[in-house]
Amino acid sequence: MPTKITINNNGNIRIEGDFEIYDANGNKFDLAGRTTISLCRCGHSNKKPFCDGSHKIVGFQSEVTAYKLDPPKPKV
């Protein structure tokens, strides 16, 4: 199954499919076989980078609608 990433309004980033997640040092997170996880967008989770539902408590608001990105700039 290809990876699907959904930016939920007023909530998390949901990732489904075949994926791996690494920290800034290149260490791989053990996802315990999960094929669906949610990442924090509000910055208040106690389980970062994963969502723990804190966005509901702090009243996080951010609605996102898909749009087309500009073409990449040529490398100099």
C-alpha positions as CSV (number, residue, x, y, z in Angstrom):
1,M,0.0,0.0,0.0
2,P,1.5,3.4,-0.9
3,T,2.0,5.9,1.9
4,K,-0.9,8.3,2.4
5,I,-0.5,11.4,4.5
6,T,-3.5,13.4,5.7
7,I,-3.3,16.8,7.4
8,N,-6.3,16.9,9.7
9,N,-8.0,20.2,10.3
10,N,-7.4,21.4,13.9
11,G,-5.5,18.2,14.6
12,N,-2.7,15.8,13.7
13,I,-0.9,14.5,10.6
14,R,-2.0,11.0,9.9
15,I,0.3,8.6,8.1
16,E,-0.9,5.3,6.7
17,G,0.9,2.7,4.6
18,D,4.5,1.5,4.4
19,F,6.8,4.0,6.0
20,E,9.7,4.5,8.5
21,I,10.4,7.4,10.8
22,Y,13.8,8.6,12.0
23,D,15.0,11.2,14.5
24,A,17.5,13.9,13.6
25,N,20.4,11.6,14.5
26,G,19.3,8.9,12.1
27,N,17.8,6.6,14.8
28,K,14.7,4.7,13.6
29,F,11.6,4.8,15.8
30,D,10.2,1.4,16.7
31,L,6.6,1.6,15.5
32,A,5.8,-1.9,16.9
33,G,4.3,-3.0,13.5
34,R,1.9,-0.1,13.1
35,T,0.9,0.9,9.6
36,T,-1.0,4.0,10.8
37,I,0.3,6.7,13.1
38,S,-0.5,10.3,13.9
39,L,2.1,13.0,14.3
40,C,1.7,16.1,16.4
41,R,1.1,19.5,14.8
42,C,0.2,21.6,17.8
43,G,3.5,21.2,19.7
44,H,1.9,20.2,23.0
45,S,2.1,16.4,22.8
46,N,3.9,14.6,25.6
47,K,4.8,11.9,23.2
48,K,6.4,14.0,20.4
49,P,6.7,13.5,17.5
50,F,3.5,11.4,18.0
51,C,0.1,12.9,18.7
52,D,-1.5,12.3,22.1
53,G,-4.6,14.3,21.6
54,S,-3.3,17.5,23.3
55,H,-4.6,19.6,20.4
56,K,-8.1,19.1,21.7
57,I,-7.2,20.4,25.2
58,V,-5.2,23.5,24.0
59,G,-7.7,24.4,21.3
60,F,-5.3,24.1,18.4
61,Q,-6.8,25.5,15.2
62,S,-5.4,25.2,11.8
63,E,-7.4,24.3,8.7
64,V,-5.5,23.2,5.6
65,T,-6.8,22.9,2.0
66,A,-4.8,21.2,-0.7
67,Y,-3.2,23.5,-3.3
68,K,-0.6,23.3,-6.1
69,L,3.0,24.1,-5.2
70,D,5.1,26.3,-7.5
71,P,7.7,24.3,-9.5
72,P,11.0,23.7,-7.8
73,K,13.6,26.4,-8.3
74,P,16.6,25.3,-10.4
75,K,19.7,24.6,-8.4
76,V,22.6,27.0,-9.0
